[in-house]
Amino acid sequence: MNLDFDQAAERMIRTQLRPRGIRDPRVLEAMRRVERHRFAPQQLTPAQVYGDHALPTELGQTLSQPFVVAHMTALLDVQPGQRVLEIGTGSGYHTAVLAELGASVISVERHAALSEAAGQRLHVACPKADLTLVVGDGSLGWPDLAPYDRILVTAAAPSLPVALDQQLEPHGRMVIPLGDRNEQVLAVFTRDGDELQRHDDLACRFVPMIGSDAWPG
C-alpha cells in the first residue's frame, strides 16, 4: 500500500472506528487491510478517501463511510467459510471487506455497469477471494445459490423482502436498512428455527433498494 494511504488507513482505525465502539479485531484488521482507495474516485487524496464520510461513485451511488461499513460488518458477525449474500455490490468495497473475513460472497447488483466495474477492482484488490458477482433484482435475493449463512443489504427497503427471509439459513443473520426513502434504521434479523427475531440498531440513511419487492424504479 502507498505509505500515505497506509497512514490514512491507520488514522481511520484510530480516530473513527475504535472510538465509536468497533472492537472486533477481525473487523478492524479487515478494514485496515482492504485498500479503500482502490474503490474510490482516483483524484481524491488519502485524507479524503479514508475520511469520516461517504464518497460518490458511479451512477449516483455511494461508498459508505468507514464506520458504517465496519459497524454493519460487526453486526453481521461473519465467520470464515460462511456463505454471505450481499445485496448491492456498488463499488465492491464492502464485498472486499466481507471476503477479507474469509467469507464466500455472492453479491447482487442491479446495474450491470457497476457490477462489471466492481469486478475489475476486486480482481486487483483481492484476486484469491471466493466471489460471485451477479446482476439482478436484489429484493429477490439470489435463489440459485441459496440458502445463506449471512445476508447483508446495503440499500434501504420499506420492509423485509420475502425472498431474503426465505433464503436465510436456520441460525442465520441478516443486516438491512428498513424505513422510508429518507430515514431508516439498521435492522438485525436472526433466525432461530422457524422464528425470525428483529433487533433495531442505529438510525441510518441509504440509497433506496429498487426492485419488485422494494421501491419501484
N, C-alpha and C positions, 0 to 999 in steps of 0.2 A: 504494500500500500504506500502511496505517496506520503512523505513524512507530515506534510501539512494536514492532509486528510486524516492520517493516523492520530495526530494530536487533537483534531476536532472531534473525532470519534470518542477518544478518552474523555474529553471535556463533556461530551454529551452524556456519557455514563455518570460522570462525577456530579454534574450540575443539574441534569434533567431527570434521570431515571432513579438513581439511588435516593435522592431527597424526597421523591414522590412515592416511595414505598416499593419499588421494584427490587425484590430481594433474591429471587430465584437465580442462583449463579449460572445455570444453564441458559436462561433467557438473557442475562447480562452478557454472557460470552458470545451468544449468537448475535446480539445487537452490536457487539464490538467487532466481530469477525466479518459480518456481511458488509460489503463496501457500498454504503448508501449512495455514494457519488456516481456509481455505475448506473443507477436507476433515475437520476435527477438530470435536469437540463444541464448541458455541458458548460454553459457560460457562468454558472454560479460558483462563488468562492467556497472554500471549505466551511467557513463560518455560516454561510447561507444554507449549504446542503445539510449540515448537522445541527442547524439551529432549532429552536423550540417552536416550530410552526410547520404547517403543511406546505407542500410545494406543488405548483401546477405541472401537469403532464399533458399528454396528447388528448385531443377530443374533449376538452373541458373536464377531464378527470383530475384527481389529486393524489399525491403521495402523502399519506397521513403523517402527522408529526411523530417524532420518535417515541414519545411517551405513549401515545395511543397504540402504536404497533406493539410496544413492549407490554403494555397493560393487557391488551386483548390476548396476546400470546401467553402471558402468565395465567390469565383466566382460563384459557383453553387447556392448559396442563398437558401439553403434548409430550408423549414418551417415544423413545426410539423404536422404530419399526411400525408405529401406528399408521393407519391409512387416514389421511386428512383430506376432506373435501373443502376446497376454498372457493367461495362464490365471489367473483370479482378479481380477476388477475391484475388488472390495472398495469402499473409499471413492472410488476414482478417482484418488487422489493419484499413484500410480506411473504410471498411464495418462497423466496430465498431464505428468509428467517426460519420459516417452518422446516425447510429442507435441512438447514444447519442443525436443527434439533434432532435430526435423524428420521424425520417422517417421510413416508411415501405420499406425495402430494398430487392430487387431481384437482386442477384449477380450471374453473369455468369462467369464460369472459364472453360477453355478448358482441363485442366489437372485434371482428377478425383482425383488423389492423393493429389493435392494441395487443392482442394475443400473440401475433407474429413478432411485434417489436419486443415484447416481454421475453419471448422465447430466445431471441438473439442475445439479449442482455444476460439471461440466465445461463445460456450456453457458455458464456465467458466467465460469469461470476461464480457459478457452481456446476462445472461440467460433469461431475460424478454423481450429482443428485438424482434421486428417483422421482422424476417429474413427468406428469402427463398434462399437457395443456390442450383444452378443447374449447370450441366455440359453441355457445348455445344459450338458452334461456335459464339463467341461474335460479329463478324461482322454482324450476322443475328439478333442480339438482342435476345429478348425472347418474341415472338409474343403471346404466350399463355396468358400472363398477361398484355399485352399492352392495352391502351397507358399509358405513364408515365409522371409525372409532371416534373421530372428531370432525366437526363441521365449523368452519369459520366463514362468516359472512361480512363483507366489507362494503356493503351498500344497505341503505335503510329500507325496511319493508313495513307496510302498515300493520301486518300481523304475521305470525309464523306460517310460512308456506307449508302446505300439507305434505308435499313431496319431501321436504327436508326433514320433517318429523318422521316420515316413513323410512327414510334412508339412514337414520341414526341407529347404530348398534345398541343392543342392550348394554347398559352401563356406559354408554357413550356420553359425550358432552358437546354442546354447541354454544357458540357466542354469536349474537346477531343484534344489530341496532334495530329497535322497533319504535314506531311512533308515526308522527305525521311528516310532511316533507321538510319542515323547518326545525323540529326538535324531536330528539329520540332519547332512548335510554339503552345502554348496553344490557341486553337480557342474556342470562346464562341459563341454559337448559341442561339438565342431567336426567338420563333415563335410568330408572330402577325397575327392571322388568317391563311391564306394560305402562307404568306410570312415568309421566314426564313432569319433572319438577322445575319451576322457574324461580330464579333469583335475579332481581334488578340491581344493577351496579351503577356506574356513573352516567350522568347526562352527557349527551354527545350530539354531534351533527355530522351526518354522512350524506353523500350524494344518494338520490333515490334508486332503489332497485327497480328496474324496468322489466316487466315480464307478465306472463299470463296469470300468475298468482301473486302479483305485487302491484306496482303502479303502472298505469297504461303509458305507452310511449308518446 
